[in-house]
Amino acid sequence: MQAITKGSLKMDGNGIIQVPQPTPKPGDLLIEIAASGVNRLDLHRLNTGANDLILGVEVAGIVLENHSTDPRFIPGTRVYGIVQTGGYAQQVCLPADQALIMPASMNYVEAAAIAENYLTGYQALIWLANLQEGETVLIHAGSSGVGLAAIQLAKSLKHAKVIATASARKHTACYAAGADLVIDYQTTDFAAAVLAFDTHGADVILDFIGAAYFHQNLQCAAIDGRYILISTLSGSQVEQFDLRQIADKRLSLIGTLLSPRSDAYKAQLVQAFTADTTLLFADGHLKPVIDSTFDFANTKAALEYMAANQNIGKIVLTH
């Protein structure tokens, strides 16, 4: 079958090579992939791991074979979900307990844009931060795929007051997703803007930026706030901060990465997410924001586009 690996992307041409088909294990679904989500983890893996690693962690497609005991997944069922590896290929094995069934109203591009972003946002907001009804949430990188998903989830599930940071040209997308305030981090002290919006501060902070935002995050966090660190795009080293800021505000500082979690954890997360969001996706209250689609043969260009931070929302590969 056709696939794209870390090593093949370094070759001349479009990076597509022939590899053996995947072998399903008990509990797996064999999926014919129709679309794949592009994620920053794919960029990270270009610099790590073995050359034969098939990239891609997010897929949507059709069940070819059901090797699980779940009778819902008959061949022909349209599904989507996250995988450990192998999403940039014609076929992949997806554990049945991590698979989500596509609503009839959803197409493959939309489905491929959901799992990684919305599960990451859901885990951070609901499982880790325990977001409560009407709290104030600060979401950095608000126009990213995860950022836009988190804005929608915070509004739809908990009617939160949502503040996002984004460059000026990306504000419209954040407001369209439901943000109450969008701050241009390039021209504005976001901590001061948060406190001007809500003197209480942010009850929950979702941070993808890391070191460059750390001091300001502590400044605008609310008493008993929950600071969820998801990525460190600006770096991971923070110098000279006062630990009393954390103690005085009784802050919870929680770090997380979804991809390295166990299959059991992901299965539980998928089940909880499905229960809370299936109807919201079906009726359009939750809808992924698609920036662009690239043909599978143009995967190199899609990854370069993401690396240049050009996208507002999700980049999807079509097969």
N, C-alpha and C positions, 0 to 999 in steps of 0.2 A: 504494500500500500504506500501511498505518498505521505510524506511527513517532513517536518522541518526541525532540525536539531541545532544545538549550539554550534557544533562544528560546521554544519552545512551552510549556515548563514555567512561564514567566512569565505566560502567558495565563490567562484564566478557564477553568474546567473542568478536565478531567483531563490536558491536555497532549498528547493524541493528535491528530495532524494527518495529512493525506495527502501523501505524497512519491512521487517516481518510484521504480520498482523498481530495484535495483542491476543493473549490467551486468557479468557475469563476464568476467575476463581469462583467457587461457591459463594453466592451472595451478590455477584456482579451482574450488571447489564452490559451487553455489548452494544455500543451505540455507533450508528452511522452519523458522523458529524456534519451538520448543515451550516453552523456558524460558530466562531470562537471569539471570546473576549480577549482584548489586549490589555495587559496589566503591567504595572511597574515591576512586579516580581519577575516578569519575563526579561526586562532590561537587566535586573540584578543577576539573573541566572546566566546571562551572556558572559559575565565576568567570573562565574564560579561553576563548579561541577564539571562533569565529564563531557567530552565533545559529543558523545552519542545520546545525550539527554534530549528527549523530545520536549520542546517548549510547550507552553500553554497549560493553563489550570482551569479554564472556564469554557464550557461547551453547551451547545443545544443541538438536538438532533432526534433521530428516530431509533427506537429499540429494535435491534435485529434479533437478539437472543436474550432470554431471561434465565439466568442461572441462579436466581433467588427463589424463595418460597412465597414471595409477594405476588398474588394473582393479578394485581392491577397492571403490571407491566407486560402486557401481551405484545408480541412483535407488531410494530407499527405505531405504538404509543409515542407521542411527542413529549420529550423530556428535556430538562436542563439541570445543570449542577456544576460543582467544582470537583476537580480531580487533582491528584498530587502532581502528575506530569502527564504529557501525552495529548494535550488539547490541540496542538497544531498538527493534525493528521487527519486521515480519512475516517479512522475508527478509533475508539477508545473504550476502556472498561470503566464503568461508573458504578460504585457500590449502590445497590438498590435503596439502602436506607439513607443515602445522601442525594437521591434523585428527586426532583420536583416535576410534577406533571404540568405541562403547559395548558393554560386556559385556551378555549377555542378562539378567543379574540386576540391572542398573542401570536406574533410571528417569530421566526427564528432569530432575527437580528435583535429584537427586543429581549428575547429569552437569554441570549448569550451575553447581554449587558446587565443581567440582574445578579446572579449568584454571588460573585466575589464582592461586588460593591455593597449590595444590600445586606448580605450576611455579615460583612465586616461592620457596617453601620449599626445593624441590629445588635450584634454581640456587644459593641462598645456602649451603645446607649442603654439597652435594656438589661443585658446580663451583667455587664461590668459596672456601669454607672448607676444602674437602678433608677433611671430617669423617672421622676414623678410628674403627675399632672400639673401642667402650667409652669413648670420650672423654666429658668433661662439657660439656654445652651449656646455656647460659642463654638462654632465649627470653622476651623482653619482649612485653607485650600477648598473653599466652598464650591468652586466651579469644577473640581475634579469629579470623577465618577463616584467615588465614595462620598465626597462632600455633598453632592447633589442628592444622592440617595439618603444620606443622614438627615439632610434638611427635610425631605419628604417624610421620613419615618418619624422624626421628632414631632412634626406637626400633626400627622395622621394618627399616630398611636397615643401621644400624650399631650396634644394641643400646647406644646411648648412655645415659649417666646424664643425665636431663633435669630442669632446674630452670626453672620458669616464674614470671613475675610476673603478678598479676591481683588485682582487688578481691575481697573476701571472698565475695561472692555468686557469683563465677564460678569458685571453686576446684574445685568438683565436676566441672565440664566438663573442666578441665585434667587432673585425676587420671584421669578416664574415658578421656581420649585417650592416657594412658600416662605422664604426668609423675611423677617420683620425689619431687619437692618443689615445692610452690607457695607463693610468698611474697606476702603482702599488702603491696604497695608503699605503701599509705596509712598503715600503722602500723609497718612494719618497715624497718630499714636493709638493703636487699637485698644490698649488698656484704658486710656482716658475715655475713648468713645463708648466702650462697654459700660463703664461706670456712669457716664452721662445718660445712657439709655436706661440703666437699671442700677441705682445706687447700691443695691444689695450685692451686685456682681454676678458672675456666671456660676450657676450651680454645677454645670457640667461643661468641661472643655474637651473637645476632640482635637488633638494636635498631631499633625503629620509633619511639622516643620522642625521641631526639636530645639536645638541650642539657641538659635537666634530669637526665638519667641519665649524662652523659658522665664526670664525675669518678668516680662509683661504679663504672662499667664498667671504667675503667682500674685502679681499686683491686682489683677481684676477678678481673681477667683473669689467666690463667695465663702462665707463661713460654712464649714462642712461640705465644701465643694469636692467634686470628683474630677480629677485631671487624668484623662486617658491618653497615653502616649502610644501612637500607632506607627509612626515612622519618624525619621530624623533627616529630612531632606536637606536641612541647612547645616548638618553636623551633629555630633553627639557629645561634644565636650563643653561643659559649662563651668566657668571659673567664678569663684568668689560669690557664692550666694549664701544667704543667711537661713540656716535650717529652722530658725524660729518662725519664719514666715509660714512654713508648713505646719508647725506645731500650734502657733497662735490661731490659725484659721481652721485647725483640725482637718486639714486636707488629706484626701486619699489620692496618692499618686500610683497609677496602675499602668503597667506596660503590657502590650499585647501584640501578637502576630497570629493571624488566623491560619496561614498555610501550614506551619509546622505542627498544628494541633493534631491529635490522634483522630483516627477515623471514628472512634466511638464518640468523641466530643463533637465532631462535625455532624454526626448523625443526630445527636440530641439537639444541636443548634438548628439543624434543618427542620426537625419536627416542630420545635417551638416557633420558628419563623413561619412555617407553613400555616400553623394554626392561627397566627396573628395577622397574616398578610394576604392569604389566598383571595379572599373576597375583595380586598382593596386593590389588588392587581386586576381582578376580573372586571371591576366596575370603573377602572381608570383613575381611582384616587392615588394609586401609586403607578408611576409610569417612568421607565428609564429614559434618561436624556441621551440621545445618540448624537455624537459629534460627527462621525463619518464612518463609512464602510470602505474596506479595501478588499480586493480579490485576494484569495489565498496566495496566488502567485506574486503578490506585491507585499508580502509580509515584511520584507526589509524596509520598505517605505513606511509602512504603518508604525514600526518600532522607532524609526528615525523621527517620525512626526510626533510621537509621544515623548521621546527624549528631548525634543525642542520645546516642550510645554505649549504646544499649539492648540491642544484640544480643550473644548468645553463640553464635558460629559464623556461618553464612552466611545472608544474606537473598537470596531468589530470587523473580523475577517469573515468573508463569505466563501463557502466552498462550492 
